[in-house]
Amino acid sequence: MTVKSSISLTDDQHAFARSLVAAGRYSSLSAVLQQGVDLLRQRMDAEELETAALRELLSHRRQGAFVDAEQMDARLAAMVAGKRRAHGLST
């Protein structure tokens, strides 16, 4: 089902949408705007998923053990040394 709606565009937006129709990329101004709304919905859905994933990650990290800067430096140094050894590089 489609619903008719009245919208306002800036001159630049209208010219751009018209150029897409004139170039044959879309069949009408409505098709251009429908695509724009669909893309906006996809972007917002993706942002919501990313935000939920980040919240989950932060929640998981908060439940873990705290590692201070000195401990992290030591861990990173050990990782780098291990990689160097694995690739036959001097430490």
VONUPA-489857 format. One line per 10 residues: number of its first residue (from 1); for each residue x, y, z of N, C-alpha, C, O, CB. Coordinates in pm, whole numbers, plus 32768, in hexadecimal, padded with zeros to 4 digits. Glycine has a CB too. Layout:
REM residues N
NUM	X,Y,Z,X,Y,Z,X,Y,Z,X,Y,Z,X,Y,Z | ...
//
This chain:
REM residues 91
1	8054,7F8B,8000,8000,8000,8000,8059,807C,8000,80C0,807F,8043,7FA0,8000,8079 | 8032,80DF,7FB7,807B,815E,7FB7,8021,81CB,7FEE,7FA6,81C5,7FE4,80AC,8181,7F29 | 8062,822F,8027,801B,82A1,8061,8052,831E,8020,80CB,8330,8016,802A,82A5,80FC | 7FFB,8374,7FF5,8028,83F3,7FBD,8049,8452,802F,8003,8458,8094,7FBC,8430,7F5F | 80B5,849C,801C,80E1,84F9,8083,811B,8574,803F,815D,856A,7FD8,8148,84B7,80E2 | 8102,85E5,807A,8139,8661,8045,81B9,8681,8091,81BA,8680,810C,80D2,86D6,8051 | 8224,869D,8048,82A4,86BC,8088,82DC,873C,804D,82B1,876B,7FE4,8307,8648,8078 | 833D,8772,8092,8385,87E8,805F,8417,87C5,8052,8451,8786,80AB,8372,8863,80BD | 8454,87EC,7FE3,84E1,87D7,7FC9,8523,885D,7FB2,84E4,88BD,7F85,84F7,8779,7F51 | 85A4,8864,7FD0,85EF,88DC,7FAA,8601,88D9,7F13,85EC,8872,7ED3,8679,88E4,7FF4
11	8627,894A,7EDB,8640,894F,7E4B,86AB,88EA,7E22,869D,88A7,7DBB,866A,89DD,7E22 | 8715,88DF,7E71,8781,8881,7E53,8751,87F0,7E5A,8773,879F,7E03,87F6,8896,7EB3 | 8703,87D0,7EC0,86D0,8747,7ECC,8676,8725,7E55,8680,86B8,7E1C,8682,8737,7F50 | 8620,8782,7E30,85C5,876C,7DC0,8612,875B,7D3E,85F4,8702,7CEF,8562,87E0,7DB3 | 8675,87B0,7D29,86C5,87A7,7CAE,8710,8722,7CA9,8718,86E3,7C3F,8729,881D,7CA6 | 8746,86F6,7D19,878E,8678,7D1D,8730,8603,7CFF,874F,85AD,7CAD,87D0,8665,7DA5 | 86BD,8602,7D40,865C,8596,7D29,862F,8595,7C98,8624,852B,7C5B,85E2,85A5,7D87 | 8615,860A,7C60,85ED,8614,7BD3,865B,85E1,7B77,863F,859F,7B13,85CA,86A7,7BAE | 86D9,85FE,7B99,8747,85D0,7B44,8751,8538,7B45,8775,84FB,7AE1,87CC,860F,7B72 | 8732,84FA,7BB5,8732,8468,7BBC,86C6,842B,7B65,86DC,83C5,7B24,8720,8439,7C4C
21	8652,846A,7B63,85E4,843C,7B0D,8609,8453,7A7A,85F4,83FB,7A27,855F,8485,7B30 | 863E,84C9,7A5B,8663,84E9,79D1,86CF,848B,799C,86D1,846A,7925,8693,857B,79C8 | 8728,845E,79F5,8793,8404,79CD,8762,8374,79C0,87AC,831C,7995,8806,840A,7A31 | 86E6,835C,79E4,86AD,82D6,79D9,86CC,827B,7A4E,86B1,8203,7A48,86DD,8297,795E | 8704,82B2,7AB6,8725,825E,7B2B,86AB,823B,7B7D,86A7,81D3,7BBF,878C,82A4,7B84 | 8647,8291,7B79,85C8,827A,7BBE,8557,82A0,7B60,8567,82F2,7B06,85C0,82CC,7C43 | 84E5,8262,7B77,8473,827A,7B1E,8426,82F9,7B40,83DF,8330,7AEC,8416,8205,7B23 | 8434,8328,7BBC,83E9,839F,7BE7,8428,83DD,7C63,8480,83A2,7CA2,8356,837A,7C04 | 83FA,8455,7C83,8428,8495,7CFF,8400,8441,7D79,844A,8438,7DDA,83EE,8524,7D0B | 838A,8406,7D72,835D,83B1,7DE1,83BD,833D,7DF6,83DD,831B,7E68,82D1,837B,7DC6
31	83EC,8301,7D8A,8449,8291,7D96,84CC,82BD,7DD7,8506,8274,7E27,8466,8253,7D0B | 84FA,8336,7DB5,8575,836C,7DF2,8560,837C,7E88,85B4,8353,7ED7,859D,83F4,7DB1 | 84F1,83B8,7EAF,84D7,83D1,7F3C,84BF,8350,7F89,84E9,8344,7FFC,845F,842E,7F4C | 847C,82EF,7F4B,8468,826E,7F8D,84EE,822B,7FA9,8503,81F4,8015,840F,8212,7F36 | 8548,8231,7F47,85CD,81F8,7F5B,8616,8240,7FCC,8658,8200,801E,861F,8201,7ED9 | 8609,82C4,7FD1,8649,8311,803B,8616,82EB,80C4,8665,82DE,8122,8633,83A4,8024 | 8594,82D9,80D2,855A,82B2,8153,8587,8224,8178,85A6,820A,81EC,84BF,82B9,814D | 858A,81CA,8115,85BA,8142,8131,864B,8142,815F,866E,80FA,81BD,85AC,80EA,80B4 | 86A0,8192,811F,872C,819A,8147,873A,81D3,81D3,878D,81A5,8221,877C,81EF,80E5 | 86EA,8237,81F3,86ED,8271,8279,86C3,8209,82E1,86FF,8201,834C,8691,82EC,8281
41	865C,81BB,82C2,8630,8152,831E,86A0,80EC,8332,86BB,80C3,83A3,85B1,810C,82E9 | 86E0,80C2,82C5,874E,8061,82D0,87BF,8099,8326,87F8,8051,8379,8783,803C,8245 | 87E1,8117,8312,884C,8156,835F,882A,815B,83F3,887D,813E,8449,8869,81E2,832B | 87AE,8181,8411,8784,8189,849D,8781,80FF,84DE,87A7,80F0,8552,86FB,81CC,84A8 | 8753,809A,8493,8752,8011,84C7,87E1,7FE3,84E4,87FC,7FA5,854C,870D,7FB0,8463 | 883D,8001,8489,88C9,7FDA,849C,8904,8021,8516,894E,7FE4,8564,891C,7FFB,841D | 88E4,80A0,8527,8917,80EB,859B,88E1,80B0,861C,8929,80A7,8680,88F0,817F,8590 | 8861,8088,861C,8827,804A,8693,886C,7FC6,86B4,8887,7FA9,8729,8791,8033,8680 | 8889,7F76,864D,88D0,7EF8,8664,895C,7F10,8699,8989,7ECB,86F5,88D6,7EA6,85E2 | 89A2,7F72,8661,8A28,7F92,868F,8A25,7FC2,8720,8A7A,7F9B,8770,8A68,7FFD,8636
51	89C5,8014,8741,89BA,8047,87CA,899D,7FD4,882B,89D8,7FCE,8897,894A,80B1,87D3 | 8944,7F7A,8805,8926,7F07,885B,89A1,7EB0,886C,89BC,7E80,88DB,88B2,7EB5,8820 | 89EE,7E9B,8801,8A66,7E49,880A,8ACE,7E8B,8864,8B10,7E47,88B3,8AA2,7E32,877E | 8ADC,7F0F,8859,8B3B,7F56,88AF,8B10,7F50,8941,8B64,7F3F,899A,8B48,7FE8,8883 | 8A8E,7F5D,895A,8A5E,7F54,89E4,8A7B,7EC9,8A1D,8AA5,7EBC,8A90,89C7,7F71,89EB | 8A64,7E62,89CC,8A80,7DD9,89F8,8B14,7DC7,8A15,8B3A,7D8A,8A79,8A51,7D74,898E | 8B68,7DFB,89BC,8BF9,7DF2,89D0,8C24,7E39,8A50,8C72,7E03,8A9F,8C43,7E2D,8958 | 8BF1,7EB2,8A65,8C13,7EFC,8ADE,8BE3,7EB3,8B5B,8C2A,7EAE,8BC0,8BD7,7F88,8AD9 | 8B6B,7E7B,8B55,8B36,7E32,8BC7,8B8E,7DB9,8BE5,8BAC,7D9D,8C5A,8AA6,7E06,8BAB | 8BB7,7D72,8B7D,8C10,7CFE,8B8E,8C96,7D29,8BCA,8CC9,7CE7,8C24,8C26,7CB7,8B06
61	8CCE,7D96,8B98,8D50,7DC6,8BCA,8D45,7DF4,8C5B,8DA2,7DDE,8CAA,8D83,7E3A,8B73 | 8CD7,7E32,8C80,8CC7,7E60,8D0B,8CC4,7DEB,8D6D,8CEA,7DFA,8DE1,8C47,7EB2,8D19 | 8C96,7D78,8D3F,8C8C,7D03,8D96,8D12,7CBB,8DA5,8D23,7C6B,8E01,8C24,7CA3,8D5F | 8D6F,7CD9,8D4D,8DF2,7C98,8D51,8E4F,7CDA,8DB5,8E2D,7D3E,8DF4,8E32,7C99,8CC8 | 8EC4,7C9F,8DC0,8F29,7CD4,8E1C,8F63,7D56,8DE6,8F74,7D65,8D6D,8F9A,7C6D,8E34 | 8F80,7DB2,8E3F,8FBD,7E32,8E19,9051,7E1D,8E01,9096,7DDC,8E50,8FA5,7E9E,8E86 | 9082,7E54,8D92,9110,7E4D,8D71,9144,7EDD,8D6F,9116,7F2F,8D20,912A,7E05,8CE6 | 91A4,7EFB,8DC8,91D8,7F83,8DCB,923C,7F98,8D58,925E,7F3A,8D10,921C,7F9F,8E53 | 9268,8011,8D4A,92BF,8036,8CD9,9342,7FE9,8CDA,9372,7FC0,8C71,92DB,80CC,8CDC | 937C,7FD6,8D4E,93FC,7F8D,8D57,93EB,7EFB,8D2C,943F,7EC4,8CE5,9434,7F92,8DE7
71	937E,7EBE,8D58,9364,7E34,8D31,934C,7E2A,8C99,937C,7DCE,8C58,92EA,7DFC,8D7D | 9303,7E89,8C64,92E8,7E88,8BD4,9368,7E9D,8B85,937E,7E5B,8B1F,9281,7EF5,8BB1 | 93BE,7EF8,8BB3,9440,7F0C,8B71,9490,7E8A,8B70,94CD,7E68,8B0B,9491,7F7C,8BB7 | 9490,7E43,8BDF,94DB,7DC5,8BE7,94A0,7D5D,8B89,94E9,7D15,8B46,94DA,7D90,8C78 | 941B,7D56,8B84,93DA,7CF7,8B29,93FC,7D16,8A97,941C,7CBC,8A49,9342,7CFA,8B3D | 93F5,7D97,8A74,9413,7DBF,89EA,94A5,7DA3,89C7,94C2,7D74,895A,93F4,7E54,89D6 | 94FF,7DC0,8A23,958D,7DA5,8A0C,95A5,7D10,89F7,95F3,7CE9,899F,95E3,7DD8,8A82 | 9563,7CBC,8A45,9571,7C2B,8A36,9538,7BFD,89B0,9572,7BA6,896F,952A,7BE2,8AA9 | 94C9,7C37,8986,948E,7C14,8905,94EA,7C3A,8892,94FF,7BEC,8835,9406,7C58,88F4 | 9522,7CB2,8899,957D,7CE1,8831,95F9,7C88,882D,9627,7C62,87C1,95A5,7D74,884A
81	962F,7C68,88A0,96A6,7C12,88A5,9687,7B89,886A,96D9,7B52,8820,96D8,7C03,8937 | 9614,7B52,8889,95ED,7AD1,8851,95DF,7AD6,87BA,960A,7A79,8775,9569,7AA4,888F | 95A5,7B40,8786,9598,7B50,86F4,9621,7B5D,86B3,963A,7B23,8649,9541,7BCB,86D2 | 9678,7BA9,86F1,96FF,7BB9,86BA,9747,7B33,86B4,9787,7B11,8650,9751,7C1F,870F | 973C,7AE6,8721,977C,7A61,8725,9740,7A07,86B7,9789,79C0,8672,976C,7A1F,87B2 | 96BF,7A0B,86A9,967A,79B7,8647,96A5,79D6,85B9,96A3,797E,8562,95E5,79C8,8653 | 96CC,7A53,85A0,96F7,7A7D,851A,9790,7A86,850D,97C4,7AB9,84AA,96B9,7B04,84F9 | 97D5,7A54,8572,9866,7A52,856C,98A8,7ADA,8575,9916,7AED,8542,9892,7A11,84F0 | 9867,7B38,85B4,989F,7BBE,85C5,98DC,7BCC,864F,98B0,7B8C,86AE,9833,7C29,85B0 | 9941,7C1F,8659,9980,7C34,86DC,9923,7C84,8735,98D6,7CD8,8705,9A08,7C7E,86CD
91	9928,7C69,87B6,98D2,7CAF,8815,9911,7D2A,884E,98D3,7D6F,889F,98AB,7C54,8884
//
